[in-house]
Amino acid sequence: QVQLVESGGGLVQAGGSLSLSCAASGLTLSSYFVGWFRQAPGKGRECVAAINWSGSSPYYRGDSVKGRFTISRDDAKNTVYLQMNSLSLEDTAVYYCAAGTGGGDMRREYAYMFWGQGTQVTVSS
């Protein structure tokens, strides 16, 4: 049974940092590209970062997260991370990790086969 389990969410003050983890079981993450998505209340789900098999050329969602978020992977631990710095109120959302394979666009939800349950990130003023 494939499972992706996110952890590391919580409540943080604006300007603070959080590190999210996505631990996989039942699949070998090194064979997948992995994305971090978020969904804020009343909004659609958006990809904030994604990383391919090799870890080269990670994707970040524009100026809203670039320079503040860093995605990385540790294939030995079968885990992908999202380091989030300088958090703002606009980063408040449920964060999901997802794994996909094949030729899909890793910025898009349709490319992903497996999803975690999500972890809440709340940024307070």
N, C-alpha and C positions, 0 to 999 in steps of 0.2 A: 504494500500500500504506500503510495507516494504521499509524503507530507512535507509542506513548507511551513515552518513555524517562525514567526517574527517575534522579536523581543527587544526590549530597550526603550520602548515608548514611555511616556509619562508627562508630568507637568513640569514646565521649565519657565523661567522668566525670560522676557525678551532680551536678546543679546547673549543668551546662554547656548549651551551645546548639548546634543544628545547623540548617542551612537546606537544605531539600530542593527540588529543581526537577523539574518535569515538562515536558519539551519534546515538542511534538507535530509530526508530519510527516504529510502525506497527508490532513489535515483541518484546518479552520479552527476553532480552539478557541473563538472568539468566538460560534460557533453552538451551543455545547454548555455544559452545566453540568459542573463537574469536581469530583470528590471525592478525598479522600485516605483510604485505608483502611489498616488494619494487622492483621497476624496474628501473634500471639505463639505460641511453641511450645505445642502441645497445646490451642490455643484456636481459636475461629472467627474469621473476618474481621469487623472492625467498622469502621464509618465514623467517623473522628475529626474530619473537617471537610469542608465542601462549599461551593461557591460557584456562584451562578447566572450567567446571561449578563451581567447588569448589574453584578454584583459587590456588590449590595446585600444586606443581611440574610444574611450567611454563617451556615452551620450549624456548631456545635461540639458535640462529644459531652460534654454535661454538665459536671459539676465536675471531671472527670478531666483535661480539657484546656483548658477555658475559662479565659481569662486567661493561659495559657502558650503556646498555639499560635495562630498567625495565618495564615490562608490569603489569598492575593492572586493576582491574575492580571495579566499584561502581554500584552494581545492583539497588540500590535505585534511581540512576540517569540514569540508563539504558545506561551506558557509560563505555567504556574501554579506557585506557590511555597507551601511550608509552612515557616514560621519556627517553630522549637520551642525554647522557653526553659525554664529550670529543670527540666531533664530528670531523671527518676527511673528507678529500676530497672524500674518497671512499664511504662515506655515502650519497653522493649526488644522489638523486633518487626521483621518485614519490612513495609515501607511500600510501598503501591501507589497509583498514581494511576489514575483512570478517567474516561472522558468519556461523557456520556449526553445524550440529547435527548428531546423529547416531554414528556408529562405525568407521568412517573414520579416517585416520591418519591426525591429525591436522597440521602436518608439510607440507602437500601436498595440492595443489590447488584444486584437485578433491573433497576434503572433504567438501568444502565450497559451500553453497547455495546462499548466499547473499554477495554482494560486494558494497563497496563505490566507489565514483568517483575518489578518490585519492587526495592527497595534495603534492605539490612540496616542497622538502627540498633541498636547495642548500647550500653547505658549501664552503666558499671561503678561500683562503690562506692569 
